[in-house]
Structure formats: structure tokens, C-alpha cells
Amino acid sequence: MKISTSFLFDRATERMSTIQNKLATTQAQMAESKQILSPSDAPDQAAAIQRLKGEVQRQDSHTRTLEVAMRRYTAEETALSSSNDILIRMKELGLQAANDTLGPDDRKIISVEMKALRSQLLSLGNTRDDSGNYLFSGTRVNTPAFAEDSPGHVQYQGDQTQTRIPAGVERTVQFTRAGTDVFTRVVRANGESVGFFDALDQMITATENSQTSKIQQGIADLTQMHNNLTLAQAQNGSDQTVVQSQLDVLSETALRLKSTLSEIEDLDYAEAVTRMNKEMMALEAAMGSFSKISGLTLFDYIRS
């Protein structure tokens, strides 16, 4: 086989180019902190990385949805708890007003506080979440749940639609609530159904007018209202427990997925630094050899 000076130069140049490319790749990997710079480097690994990233994104999206739900549930819990406290106070005032030792003037004084408490309940019925959406309007989140008409009667302005969100395998939780499912109508012993705020107004009027029998009816109504609100609180607490449990599961799953993704995608810096040093030494050696070869004639090279 004939060996020419041109062949020796080509071989030396090719070797230096190969080492330089490897070194450039290693440096690029270190700059990006990634093992794979393009899908063509390792198609199978690149496909696995994309699948894992897609799954992580889905997990993150589900987590964000549940976190929004948790914040909403927290706001609901506060509103329901405050409403129940007000009903308890209303009942205390009703029992006080029902006492026959009180005169009409005393009952009128009690009715003043009752009116203030009723206004607080109406305000709580129109509580908003941290996004400015009304909690108890069903899906009409931009419309106040309750509003007073010109005669002073409270009307429900939301809808009865319930929205549910997934919270685990084959399990959903309620996301939106209708105000009428929380501030429910009362059903009296005679079968009469009366709206939540209408019942309150009737009791306040009875107290103001010193009508003992109607005050007693109001006390019974308040007991039913309190029980219904307590049930709503229990449902809220149950939903929070389910959502928090699912958030914990999602957190663990996301951590596992990200760990697997890191093993496939992230660069081992210790190995990369060692490899880079070897490649730099190999490049220096190749350049040194080329420098010596380029200074010799082919005859001198063969003779040496």
C-alpha cells in the first residue's frame, strides 16, 4: 500500500476533527445540562423524554385545577362557618324574644340586631373566591347569588347546575354549588315551603310586632336552617379531604416522573467533566503529533 504525505495529513486532520467534534458535543451537553441535545442523538431516549414530559404536564395541569378547587373550598368553609354562627346568634335572640317577660319595646330592640344579622347572611351568600367568582351562584359565577328586589324580598339569581371535577380514579367532587343547596328552603310542619331569607324576614317581622307564636315558628325554622348549613359544611369538608388526598397522590406521582425524567435527560456532570478532560488531552496529543508530522518529509517520517 502506498502512503503519501497527503494521506498522512488527511488522517491527522480527520482525527483532530473527530476529537474536536466530541469535545464540542460534551461542552454543549454541559452548557445545556442535558445528555441528549437533539432527538437524532438517541431516538429511543428522546421519545421516552417526550412521553414523560407530556405526563408531567398533565399531572401539573390536574394539580393546578385541584389547587383552585381547594382555595374555593376554603372560601366556602369560611362563609358557611360564619353563616352558621349567625344562625346560632339569631336563634339565641329568638329564644330571648319568645320570653313572655319581654315587652314590645324590648322585642323591637332585638329585631334591630336580627336585621343586621340578616344583612350579614345576605352578604355571606354573595361571597366571592380569590378569582372574584361568586361561590354560591352555581355556574353563573359572575352574577351575585342573591339580590333584593324593590319590596325587599331576596331572590336567587344563580342556577342549579353543578359542576364536578375529577379527583382520583373514577371519583369526582363538586366544584360549584347552588345557593339554594346551601341557604335552603325550610319545610314547616304544615307542609309549607318557605325560602331561606323569607323565613328570616318573617321571624324579624314577628319579633318587631311582638307575635310570640310566629317567633316560635321562626325558632323552628332557624333550627332547620342550621341543620342544613351543617350538612353543607360536612360536604365541603368531605370534598376538601378527597381533593387533598388526590393532591398528595399527584405530588408523589409527579416526583417519581420527574426523577425518571432526570435519569434519562439530565447530564452526569462528574462523568462529563472526566470525559471532557480526556478529550482535551487527546486533542492536544493529536495536535502535537500533527505538528511533528507536518515538519517532516515523507522519507524522514518513514526512516524515523
N, C-alpha and C positions, 0 to 999 in steps of 0.2 A: 504494500500500500504506500502510495506517495504521500508525503507530508510536506505541505508548503508553509511558508511563513504566513500567508493569508489564512490558512486553516487554523494555525495556532492562535492568531489574533481573533478569529471568529469564535473559537471555542472559549477563549478567555473572556471575551466581551459577553458572550451568551451566559457564561457562569455568573459574571458580575451582575448582569441584568436580572437573572433569576433571583439572586440573593437580595438585590435591591427591591424587587417586587415583593418578596416575602417580608422584608423589613418594613416596607411601606404599609403592607396589609396589617402587620402586627401593630404598628404605630396608630393606624386608623382605628383598629379594634380598641386600643387603649383610649383613644380620644372619644370614641362613642360608648365605651364601656359595654360593648356587645361582642358576642362571639361571631355572629353572622351579620355581615354588612349588606348583603343582597340575597334574595331568595335563591339565585343561581349557585351561591356558595354551598348550600346544603338544602336542597328542595324539601326533603322529608322534615327536617327540623324547622324550616321556615313555615311549612304547613301546620305543624304542631303548635308553633308560636302563635299563628293567626287564630287557630281554634281556641287556644287558651285565652288570648286577649279578648276574643268575642264573648267567651263565657264570663270573664271578669267584668266586662262592660254590662252584660245582662244582670249580673249579681249586683253591681253598683247601682244600676237603674232601679231594681227592685228595692234595694236598701233605701234609696232616696224617697221612693213612694211611701214606704213604711215609716220613715222618719217624719215625713209630712203628716201622716196619719197620727203618729204619736203626739206631735205638737197639737194637733186638732183635739185629740182625746184629752190632753192635759187642760186645754182651754175649756172643753166641755165639763170636765170634772170640777173645775173651779166654779163655773156657772151653776152647775147642779147642786154643788155643796152649799153655795151661798143662797140659792133659792130655797133649799130645804131649811136652812137656818131661819130664813124669813118666815116660812110657813110655821115653823115651831113658835116663833115670836107672835105671829098672828093668832095662833091657837091659844097662846097664853093670854093675849089681850081679849080673845073671845070668851074664854072662861071667866076672866075678870069682869067683862061686861055683862055676862049672864047672871052674875050675882045680884040677887034681888035687893041687896042693901044699897046698891048704887042708884043714884037718881039720874034723870035725863041729862042733866048738865055734865055729870061725870062720864056718861057714855059718849056724849058728843066729843069730849076731850080725848077719849080712847079712839074714836073714829078718825081723829086727825092723824094720829100715828099710823093707824091702819091704812089711810090713804097714801101716806109717804111710803109705807112698805109695799103697797100695791104698785106704786110707780117704780120702785126698785126692781120688783119682779118683772115688770114690763121691759125695763132696761136690760135685765139679765137674759130675757127671752130674745133680745136682739144683740146678743154678744157676738163679736167677730173673732176670727182666728188671726194669727200673725200675718196672714196674707190679705186681710181685710174682707174676707168672705164671712157671710152670716152663718153661724153654726146650725141654727135650727130652722132653716128655710128649705130643707130638702135639697133639690138640685138648683133651686133659684138662689144661688149663693150671693148674688148682687142685689137682692131685694130684702129689705128688713122683714123678719119673720112675722112680726106683729105691728099693727098700726091702729091708732084710734080714729074712728070716723067723727063726723061733726057732732053727733049726740054724745060722744064719749065712749061708745062701745068698741071693744078691741076685736079686730078682725085678723084672721090668719092669712098672710099673703104668700106663703110658700106653697110647695106642692107635697104630695105624699110619696114621691119617688125615692126609693132607697138605692144608693149606690154601694156596691161591695167591692172589696179589693182582695186579691189572693194573699193568703198569709200561711203558706205551708202547703204540703201535699194534699190536694183535694179539700182545702179548707179556706174559707173566706171570712172576712169580718166586715161589719157595716162601716161605711165611710161617711155617709151623710145621714142626718136624722131629720125627720119632720118635727116641727114644733108641737104638733098635735099628739105626737107619740111621747112627748116629754111633759108638756103642760096639758095634760089630758082632760077630757070632759069628765064630769062627775055624774054618776048614775044614782039617783036617790031611791029611797025605799019604795016610792010610788011609781017607779019606772021612768021618772022624768030625767032626761039627759040635759045637762047644763054645761056650757062652756067654762073653761078654767077661770078666765077673767070675769065672766058674767057672774059666776058663783061668788067670787071675791067681792064684786061690786054690790051684790045683793046683801052680803053679810055686812059690808060697811054701811049701807043704807039702813039696814035693820038696827045696827048699833047706834047710828046717828039719830034714828027715830025711836030708840028705846023699845024695840019689838023683841021681847025675850024669846018667843017661840022661834022666830026666824034667826035669831042669834044662835040658838041651839042647833038649828039646821045648818048654819054656817060652820059650826064647830065640827059637825059630822062630815061636811064637805071637805074641810081642811084635813081631817084625818085621812080621807081617801086620796086627796092630792099629795099628801106627804108620802103615803104608801106607794103611789105611782112614781113619784120622783125618786124614791129609794130604789125601786126596781130599775129605773133608768140609770141610776148611779151604779148599780150592780152590773148591768150590761156594759156600761162604759169600762168598769174595772176589769171585766172579763175580756173585753176586746184589747185592752192595754196589755194584759198578761199574754194573750196569744201573739200579739204583734211583737212584744219584747222578746218572747221566746224565739220567734222566727228571725228577728234581727240578730240574736245570738248565733243561730244556726248559719245565717248568711255571712256573718263575720268570720266564723270558723272556716266556712267553705271558701270564702274569698282569700283568707290567709293561706289555705292549702294550695289553691290555684296559683296564687302569686309566688309561692315558694317553688312550685313545679316550674312555673314560667321562668323564674330566676335561674334555676338549674340549667335550663335549656338555652336561655338567651343571654344571661349576664356573663361577663368575662371574668375568668380567674386571673386576677392581677398578678399574683405571685408567679404563676406559670407563664403569663405573658411577658413579664419583665425578664425572667430567665431566658425565654425564647428569644426576646429582642437582643439581649446581650450576646447570645450565641450567634445570632445572625449578623450583628455588628462586627464581631470578631471574625466571622467567616468572610464578610465583605472586605475588611481590612487586609486579611490574608490574601484574598483573591486580587485585590488591587496591588498589593506588594508583589505578588507573583507576576502580574501583568507588567508591572513596571520593569522588572528584571528581564522578562522575556522580550519586551519591546526594545531593549537596549542591545540585544544580541542578534547576530546574523544567524541564519538557519544552520549554517555549517558549525558555528561556535556552539549553538544550542545542542546539536547532535553530538558534537565532540565532548561537551561537558556532561 
